[in-house]
Amino acid sequence: MASEHDRAVLQAIFNPNTPFGDVPDLNQEDALADDDSSFDSDLLEQVKELEVRGVTAAEAGDSEAALRLFSQAIRILPRRASAYNNRAQVLRLQGHTAGALEDLDRAVSLSGGAGRTACQALVQRGLLHRLASQDDKARADFESAAALGSQFARQQAVLLNPYAALCNKMLSEVIQQLRNPQVEDRK
């Protein structure tokens, strides 16, 4: 059985665009798997191959080829969420935030908010909302992704929780006072 560190390293190798260490519990692996059972197996195999090639192209810096491959996968199986999520990553890297958000919305919708693709899409969308200072939307996405097992999303949700932020601020002030006690002048 692989250690948590081993799983994190493997996750980084096979899914380089997800935050490092964002590996669901081993017990949740089956629950997090995407349900591809409704798709024709031959078409599904073809689409998965296109997605692998798209990821390879994106990693090589050829974002245009990656976009073409992901779009081709979407044309073959337009009801499968994974290619939308992958294409959103490329669009985001190109600075096309609106297009990325559209694809992420579609990925979350098609996945029914369940499975690995939904988790990854929710994290990506949460990050984009956070960058746009839409903290309520970001928190909602991070909480949903955290419920699917994302440790990174759980950390982000806590950071965006206003009560946690207030508690952290007060705790920081107390620690600062303990580190630098004010010595009263005695006359």
N, C-alpha and C positions, 0 to 999 in steps of 0.2 A: 504494500500500500504506500502511495506517495505521501510525502510530508506536505504540510501547507506551503512551505517555501518552494518545494518542487512543483506543486500545482501552479503557484504564482509565476514561476519561470516559464512553465509550459504555456500558460495563458498568454504571457507576454510574447512568446514566440509565435503561437498560432493565431493570436488576436492582437496584433501590435498596436491597434488604435484604441484599445480599452485601457483605462488607468491601471498601472501596475499594482498587483496585489488584489485586484477586483475579481476574486475567484469564489464562486458560491461553495457552500458546504458540500462535501461529497454526498451527503444524504439528499441534497436538493438537486443533484445532477439530472435525475430522471424527470423531476417536476419541471426543470428549467428547459428541457429539450423542446424544440419546436415540433408541432404536430404537422408533419408533412404527409400523413396517411391519405389525405383526400386527393393528392396529385398523382397523375399518371407517372409511373416509375421511370419510364424512358425519358419523358420530358423533364422530370425532376433531376435525373442524372445529368442531362444536358445542361440544365440551368445551374446546377452546382458546379459543373466544370467551368462554365462561363464566369461564375463568381470567383472561383479560385484564380482563373486567369486575370480577372479584373483586379483582385487584391494584389497579385504579382505585379501587374502593370502599375498600380498605384504606388507600391513600395519602390518600384524602379523609377518613379518620378514621372511616369507617362500618364498624367491624369486624363488626357483626352481619350486614350485607348481604354482606360478604366471606365470612363463614363459610357463609352460605346458598348463595352461588354456588359456592364450592369443594365443598361437600357435594353440591350438585346435579351437579357435574362428576364426582364420585366415584360417585354413583349410576348415571350413564350409562356410565362406563367404570371399574369398580372395580378393574381390573387395571393401570391406568396410574398410575405413581408421582407424576407432577408435581403433581396436585391435593392429594395427601396432604402433600407438601412445602410447598406454598403455605398449606394450611390450618394446618399446624404453625406457620408463622411468625405467623399471626394469633393462634393459641392462646397462643403464647409471649408475644406482646405483651400479651395479656390476663392473663397471669400463670397460665395453666393449663398448668403444666409437664408434669404427668403425661399430659395429652391430647396435648400437643405431642410428647412422647417416643414415645407410641404411634404417632402419624402418621409420625414420622421413621423409626421401626423398620419400619413398613409400606413407606414410600418406598424405603428401602435394600433391603428384601427384594424388592419388586416389580421394582426396577431391576436386580437381580442384582449390585449393587455397582459398576455401570458406567454411564457417561454423566454428563451435566451435572446431572440431578436427583440422582443418587446423590452426586455431589461436594458439591452444596449441602446435601443432607440430612445428610451425614457431618459437614460443618463445623458446621451448626446443632446437631446432637446432641453433637458434641464440646464446643461452648461450654456447652451445658446440663450436661453431665457435669462440666465444669471448675467451673461455678458451684456444683455440688453437692459439690465437693471429691473427685470420683471421677477422680483424675488418670490412673489406668491405663486406664480406659475412654475418657477424653478423648484420651489419647495414641494409643490404637489407632485411634480415629475420625480424628484429624488425620493420622496416618500413611497411612491408606487414602485420604483426600481428597488428600493431597499426592501420592500415587502417581497420582491422576487429573489432577493439574496445578494444584492450588490452592496458590498461593504463600503465602497467609495461613495455610493449614493446615500448610504446611512450617515456617513460622516458629513456630507454636504447638507443633508436635511437638518442635522443637529446644528451646524454652523448658521443656517438660515432661520432657525427657530428663535423668535425674538426673546422668549423667556430664557433660553439657554444663553443667548448673547448677553442679556442683562446679568445673569448669574456669573458668566465668565468674566465680565467687566468688573463686577464686585469682587470676585475671587482674585483677579489680577491686582486690584487696588490693595486688598488685604495682604497679599504676598509681597507687594512692593513696600508696604509699610513695615512688614516684618523684616525685610532685607535692609531697609534704610530707616531705622527708628529715629524719630526726632528727639534729640537730646534737649531737654528744657534747661535753659539757663537758670541757675540757682544763685541768688544774690543774698 
